[in-house]
Amino acid sequence: MSCFLFTTCENNNIPEQENTTPFRVVVYIETGEWGWRRDQDNERKEMYALDKIDAAKITHVNYSFAVLGGQDFTEIIMPKRNWPVEQDTIILEKVMSWKRQNPDLKVLLSIGGWKVDGFSQMASSAATRTAFAENCLAVINTYGFDGIDLDWEYPGFYGSSDVSERIAYTNSDVDNYLLLLKEIRNKIGTNKLLSICLDGGGMDQNRRVNSVEYFTSIRGKAFHEVLDYVNIMAYDNGNENAAYNWAINLLNIYSNNANHGFTRKQLNLGLPFFSRSATPTLDYKSYEEMINELIGTQGGVFNNANTNAHRIIMPDNTWCSIESPEMIRRKMQFVRDNGFGGAMVYELSQDKNNDLLNTIYSNLNGDGMYQSPYLPVTY
């Protein structure tokens, strides 16, 4: 079984729809560790070559991650490179320069991320919500951002299983989240974008707020009215990362209530450019790293019929679950055929030669004819 033996693929021609607005292609660009390639010794290497990105294939960039600072967590600390710190503005300057190639490109500042504390405390009072919202407007005006993306992981939940890394949370988090978003919208106006990330919610029995239940209830309706769109993190659901059935089910759940749910056009399906595995050496590896590890081996990509997820199986029978080009093609066809908003990518630097980005664009806003040279799938 060779990973580079091409198999018969389904027809990539996708029926055209009358749609004057492009489907969103939202990409996270992180300035920290995720933005660095790594060598075999896990040492940081060269910065991801942003000049190789075709900005015409992207509609929105989430420049990430800013974090909360100050005694009351109302300050916004801009994203910094972990190393070397003197380069912490280079990525933003490069991303902003993409607007010369793609004048319609929107660049948002993403605030938060995994294990980032302070949201619960900051959102708990009117005074601190107002101060934070004013700082959101200030960074928009200072750096020229087109909006704000909040990535609170997660309201009503402590987050990490590591006790030392848990964040503060209360039962009132989601209600306060709505008040915070309303205040931000009031400060930045309707001509700037406001988005959030949501996950599968309720998977942990210790979670006080089930995201799916709340955001599809009557109490969640106000969120839909204040936000421009939502990025659904349809991944990190265990070792079977980004299974097709699970991802599509999340889209349907978040949009299945005409009175309370988000509109389909508000929902972007999240796609991970990294692996998950029970084998530590294969866990959280980039798509590029996994491609490189397969070269010259007898490993390959196989469909797990039980979960409809794709696994890379190595010659020693260890495996990881990963978002393959074929899986992305299938998901994007569902998004397009059913009128959802588009796709969200975490994180762009994990791609190999723009392969996954090209697959997304081709199957959402292109002719559907792009053929990946990597990872043919055995069913």
PLY file of the C-alpha trace (Angstrom):
ply
format ascii 1.0
element vertex 379
property float x
property float y
property float z
element edge 378
property int vertex1
property int vertex2
end_header
0.00 0.00 0.00
1.69 3.16 -1.18
0.60 6.63 -0.21
1.47 7.96 -3.64
-0.48 5.55 -5.81
-3.31 7.57 -7.26
-6.77 6.13 -6.77
-9.99 6.75 -8.62
-11.53 10.00 -7.41
-15.08 11.23 -7.53
-15.91 13.85 -10.15
-14.78 17.21 -8.77
-17.22 19.19 -10.91
-19.61 20.97 -8.54
-22.91 22.39 -9.76
-22.76 26.15 -9.97
-25.12 28.13 -7.75
-26.36 31.67 -8.21
-24.26 33.38 -5.59
-22.98 36.92 -6.01
-21.11 36.80 -2.69
-18.05 34.53 -2.49
-18.05 31.82 0.11
-15.83 32.83 2.99
-12.33 31.41 3.28
-11.27 32.52 6.77
-7.70 31.67 7.72
-6.02 31.96 11.09
-2.43 33.16 10.95
-0.81 32.73 14.34
2.37 34.55 15.27
3.36 32.07 17.99
4.56 28.49 17.82
1.97 27.39 15.25
3.49 29.88 12.81
6.90 28.18 12.85
8.01 25.16 10.93
9.95 22.63 12.99
12.86 20.37 12.24
13.32 16.82 13.49
14.63 18.07 16.83
11.46 20.13 17.33
13.45 23.35 17.09
11.86 26.47 15.62
12.99 27.13 12.09
12.22 29.69 9.43
9.09 31.81 9.53
6.31 30.53 7.32
6.77 31.97 3.84
3.74 34.27 3.68
4.90 35.67 0.36
4.00 32.33 -1.24
0.33 32.63 -0.28
-2.17 33.50 -3.01
-4.20 36.12 -1.15
-6.82 36.10 -3.91
-7.97 32.73 -2.54
-8.63 34.12 0.96
-11.52 36.34 2.02
-10.70 36.91 5.70
-7.55 36.67 7.83
-7.72 36.28 11.61
-4.42 37.68 12.83
-3.86 35.84 16.10
-3.64 35.77 19.00
-3.94 38.92 21.03
-4.51 38.23 24.73
-6.09 40.03 27.66
-3.96 42.06 30.02
-4.10 44.50 32.89
-5.43 44.01 36.38
-9.02 43.85 35.13
-8.19 42.10 31.82
-9.49 44.99 29.72
-6.20 45.67 27.96
-5.43 44.06 24.60
-1.88 42.76 24.26
-1.06 42.44 20.58
0.24 39.14 19.15
3.97 38.61 19.55
6.43 36.17 18.12
7.72 33.75 20.72
11.14 34.14 19.12
12.69 36.42 18.07
10.50 39.07 19.63
11.89 41.84 17.43
9.97 40.36 14.49
6.54 40.59 16.11
5.17 43.09 13.54
6.53 41.53 10.37
3.66 39.09 9.88
0.99 41.77 10.31
2.73 44.03 7.82
2.92 41.20 5.29
-0.74 40.26 5.78
-1.87 43.86 5.40
0.13 44.08 2.17
-2.05 41.32 0.71
-4.78 43.92 0.30
-2.86 45.26 -2.69
-3.39 41.88 -4.35
-6.91 41.39 -2.98
-8.64 44.72 -2.19
-11.68 42.85 -0.81
-9.60 41.00 1.80
-10.65 41.61 5.41
-8.13 41.34 8.26
-9.47 40.86 11.79
-7.64 40.82 15.10
-8.34 37.54 16.88
-8.31 37.81 20.67
-8.12 34.78 22.94
-7.18 31.21 22.11
-6.66 28.05 24.11
-5.90 28.55 27.81
-6.19 32.36 27.59
-7.66 33.59 30.87
-9.48 36.81 31.70
-12.65 36.67 29.62
-14.89 35.61 32.49
-13.53 38.29 34.80
-13.59 41.06 32.19
-17.10 40.26 30.93
-18.61 40.20 34.42
-19.23 43.94 34.83
-20.54 46.76 32.65
-17.51 48.93 33.39
-14.94 46.38 32.29
-16.98 45.36 29.23
-17.09 49.00 28.12
-13.36 49.49 28.71
-12.53 46.38 26.70
-14.86 47.40 23.85
-13.21 50.81 23.72
-9.82 49.10 23.44
-11.17 46.95 20.58
-12.03 50.14 18.71
-8.62 51.58 19.54
-6.67 48.66 18.04
-8.89 48.73 14.94
-8.09 52.39 14.42
-4.40 52.01 15.25
-3.60 49.02 13.04
-6.30 49.25 10.37
-8.13 46.04 11.21
-11.49 45.35 9.59
-12.98 43.86 12.74
-12.61 41.73 15.84
-12.74 37.94 16.26
-13.18 36.60 19.82
-11.96 33.11 20.64
-13.07 32.51 24.23
-12.33 28.84 24.98
-14.78 28.40 26.60
-17.60 30.30 28.35
-18.80 28.31 31.35
-15.88 25.89 31.25
-12.38 25.75 32.69
-10.80 24.50 29.47
-7.62 22.53 30.03
-7.54 19.19 31.83
-4.30 20.38 33.44
-5.38 22.04 36.69
-2.49 24.52 36.53
-3.70 25.80 33.13
-7.42 26.13 33.81
-9.16 29.45 33.26
-11.76 31.19 35.42
-15.42 30.56 34.59
-18.92 31.03 36.03
-22.46 30.01 35.25
-23.08 33.54 33.95
-20.33 33.48 31.34
-22.48 33.07 28.24
-25.00 35.71 29.31
-22.10 38.07 29.99
-20.57 37.11 26.64
-23.66 38.43 24.89
-23.48 41.70 26.81
-19.80 41.98 25.90
-20.46 41.41 22.19
-23.25 43.97 22.21
-20.92 46.52 23.78
-18.20 45.80 21.22
-20.70 46.15 18.40
-21.89 49.43 19.86
-18.32 50.76 19.94
-16.99 49.52 16.59
-20.22 50.08 14.63
-21.82 48.01 11.92
-19.21 48.75 9.25
-16.66 46.60 11.09
-16.85 42.81 11.40
-17.49 40.89 14.61
-17.13 37.11 14.81
-16.62 34.35 17.36
-15.61 30.70 17.43
-17.88 27.94 18.71
-17.08 24.29 19.30
-19.03 21.05 19.65
-19.95 21.98 23.22
-21.19 19.75 25.99
-18.74 16.94 25.28
-17.25 17.25 28.74
-19.58 16.30 31.60
-17.98 18.99 33.79
-19.01 21.74 31.41
-21.51 24.15 32.92
-22.68 25.55 29.58
-23.45 23.36 26.57
-22.58 25.51 23.54
-24.86 23.70 21.14
-27.88 23.80 23.44
-27.39 27.43 24.40
-26.64 28.92 21.00
-29.59 27.18 19.37
-32.05 28.22 22.09
-34.22 31.30 22.41
-31.54 32.82 24.68
-28.99 32.41 21.94
-30.99 34.27 19.31
-29.49 37.63 20.28
-26.00 36.32 19.43
-27.09 35.66 15.90
-28.26 39.24 15.55
-25.08 40.91 16.84
-22.51 38.77 14.98
-21.57 38.85 11.30
-20.59 35.19 11.22
-19.38 32.30 13.38
-16.49 29.90 12.92
-17.38 26.35 13.96
-14.40 24.45 15.36
-15.45 21.10 13.96
-12.27 19.37 15.06
-10.27 18.37 18.13
-13.02 15.90 19.02
-10.62 13.18 20.08
-8.18 11.13 18.05
-10.56 10.96 15.06
-9.89 14.57 14.14
-12.48 16.31 11.95
-14.57 13.28 11.01
-16.97 14.13 8.19
-20.16 12.99 9.92
-19.37 14.88 13.12
-18.47 18.11 11.31
-21.56 18.11 9.11
-23.74 17.30 12.10
-22.45 20.42 13.90
-23.35 22.61 10.94
-26.83 21.16 10.85
-27.38 21.48 14.60
-26.29 25.12 14.76
-28.58 26.01 11.87
-31.56 23.69 12.31
-33.81 26.06 14.23
-35.26 28.72 11.94
-36.33 30.88 14.88
-33.27 30.59 17.12
-30.39 29.09 15.18
-27.79 30.88 13.11
-28.56 31.34 9.45
-26.61 28.98 7.23
-24.78 31.89 5.63
-23.42 32.86 9.07
-21.68 29.52 9.63
-18.14 28.71 8.50
-16.99 25.11 8.83
-13.65 24.83 10.65
-10.93 22.71 9.06
-7.77 21.67 10.95
-4.47 21.65 9.12
-2.99 19.44 11.86
-3.23 15.83 13.00
-4.54 14.18 16.14
-3.28 10.85 17.41
-2.93 8.69 20.49
0.71 8.30 19.44
2.60 11.34 20.81
5.02 11.53 17.87
2.08 11.86 15.47
-0.10 14.18 17.55
-0.49 17.84 16.54
1.72 17.44 13.50
1.16 19.74 10.57
-0.24 18.54 7.27
3.14 19.33 5.70
5.03 17.32 8.33
2.82 14.28 7.80
3.26 14.47 4.02
7.03 14.64 4.45
7.03 11.68 6.85
5.14 9.56 4.33
7.49 10.22 1.43
9.44 7.09 0.59
7.44 4.87 2.95
4.68 2.35 2.45
2.28 4.29 4.62
-0.95 5.68 3.26
-4.29 7.34 3.90
-7.33 5.22 4.61
-10.96 5.95 5.30
-12.35 4.78 8.64
-15.84 3.70 7.63
-17.08 3.74 11.23
-16.44 7.45 11.75
-16.01 8.67 8.15
-12.61 10.09 9.07
-9.32 9.78 7.23
-6.34 8.16 8.89
-2.70 8.24 7.93
-1.36 4.80 8.78
2.41 4.59 9.07
4.46 1.52 8.18
4.67 0.53 11.86
0.81 0.65 12.04
0.73 3.77 14.21
-1.78 6.26 12.87
-3.14 9.76 13.08
-6.36 11.34 11.89
-5.95 14.24 9.49
-7.87 16.51 7.14
-6.97 15.16 3.71
-7.62 17.01 0.42
-10.31 14.49 -0.43
-12.09 15.03 2.90
-11.93 18.79 2.42
-13.39 18.42 -1.06
-16.35 16.49 0.33
-16.94 18.97 3.15
-16.71 21.99 0.85
-19.16 20.42 -1.53
-21.63 20.05 1.35
-21.06 23.68 2.41
-21.56 24.94 -1.12
-24.52 22.77 -2.05
-26.35 23.63 1.16
-25.71 27.37 1.24
-23.48 27.65 4.31
-21.12 30.59 4.73
-17.79 29.01 3.92
-14.70 27.57 5.59
-12.38 28.48 8.45
-8.79 27.22 8.59
-6.64 26.65 11.64
-3.83 27.26 10.93
-2.54 28.40 7.54
1.17 27.75 8.09
0.50 24.03 8.53
-0.29 23.63 4.81
2.12 22.22 2.21
2.58 24.28 -0.94
-0.91 25.77 -0.54
-2.39 22.35 -1.25
-5.25 22.45 1.25
-5.93 26.14 0.60
-6.14 25.43 -3.13
-8.54 22.56 -2.43
-10.80 24.79 -0.33
-10.85 27.64 -2.82
-11.37 25.41 -5.83
-14.38 23.68 -4.31
-15.99 26.83 -2.88
-15.27 29.73 -5.20
-13.48 28.04 -8.11
-14.28 25.46 -10.74
-13.78 22.42 -8.50
-11.10 21.01 -10.77
-8.02 21.33 -8.55
-6.38 17.95 -7.99
-4.05 17.54 -5.02
-0.78 15.73 -5.73
-0.77 14.38 -2.16
-2.54 11.78 -0.06
-4.82 9.75 -2.32
-7.29 7.87 -0.12
-7.94 4.14 0.01
-11.55 3.24 0.85
0 1
1 2
2 3
3 4
4 5
5 6
6 7
7 8
8 9
9 10
10 11
11 12
12 13
13 14
14 15
15 16
16 17
17 18
18 19
19 20
20 21
21 22
22 23
23 24
24 25
25 26
26 27
27 28
28 29
29 30
30 31
31 32
32 33
33 34
34 35
35 36
36 37
37 38
38 39
39 40
40 41
41 42
42 43
43 44
44 45
45 46
46 47
47 48
48 49
49 50
50 51
51 52
52 53
53 54
54 55
55 56
56 57
57 58
58 59
59 60
60 61
61 62
62 63
63 64
64 65
65 66
66 67
67 68
68 69
69 70
70 71
71 72
72 73
73 74
74 75
75 76
76 77
77 78
78 79
79 80
80 81
81 82
82 83
83 84
84 85
85 86
86 87
87 88
88 89
89 90
90 91
91 92
92 93
93 94
94 95
95 96
96 97
97 98
98 99
99 100
100 101
101 102
102 103
103 104
104 105
105 106
106 107
107 108
108 109
109 110
110 111
111 112
112 113
113 114
114 115
115 116
116 117
117 118
118 119
119 120
120 121
121 122
122 123
123 124
124 125
125 126
126 127
127 128
128 129
129 130
130 131
131 132
132 133
133 134
134 135
135 136
136 137
137 138
138 139
139 140
140 141
141 142
142 143
143 144
144 145
145 146
146 147
147 148
148 149
149 150
150 151
151 152
152 153
153 154
154 155
155 156
156 157
157 158
158 159
159 160
160 161
161 162
162 163
163 164
164 165
165 166
166 167
167 168
168 169
169 170
170 171
171 172
172 173
173 174
174 175
175 176
176 177
177 178
178 179
179 180
180 181
181 182
182 183
183 184
184 185
185 186
186 187
187 188
188 189
189 190
190 191
191 192
192 193
193 194
194 195
195 196
196 197
197 198
198 199
199 200
200 201
201 202
202 203
203 204
204 205
205 206
206 207
207 208
208 209
209 210
210 211
211 212
212 213
213 214
214 215
215 216
216 217
217 218
218 219
219 220
220 221
221 222
222 223
223 224
224 225
225 226
226 227
227 228
228 229
229 230
230 231
231 232
232 233
233 234
234 235
235 236
236 237
237 238
238 239
239 240
240 241
241 242
242 243
243 244
244 245
245 246
246 247
247 248
248 249
249 250
250 251
251 252
252 253
253 254
254 255
255 256
256 257
257 258
258 259
259 260
260 261
261 262
262 263
263 264
264 265
265 266
266 267
267 268
268 269
269 270
270 271
271 272
272 273
273 274
274 275
275 276
276 277
277 278
278 279
279 280
280 281
281 282
282 283
283 284
284 285
285 286
286 287
287 288
288 289
289 290
290 291
291 292
292 293
293 294
294 295
295 296
296 297
297 298
298 299
299 300
300 301
301 302
302 303
303 304
304 305
305 306
306 307
307 308
308 309
309 310
310 311
311 312
312 313
313 314
314 315
315 316
316 317
317 318
318 319
319 320
320 321
321 322
322 323
323 324
324 325
325 326
326 327
327 328
328 329
329 330
330 331
331 332
332 333
333 334
334 335
335 336
336 337
337 338
338 339
339 340
340 341
341 342
342 343
343 344
344 345
345 346
346 347
347 348
348 349
349 350
350 351
351 352
352 353
353 354
354 355
355 356
356 357
357 358
358 359
359 360
360 361
361 362
362 363
363 364
364 365
365 366
366 367
367 368
368 369
369 370
370 371
371 372
372 373
373 374
374 375
375 376
376 377
377 378
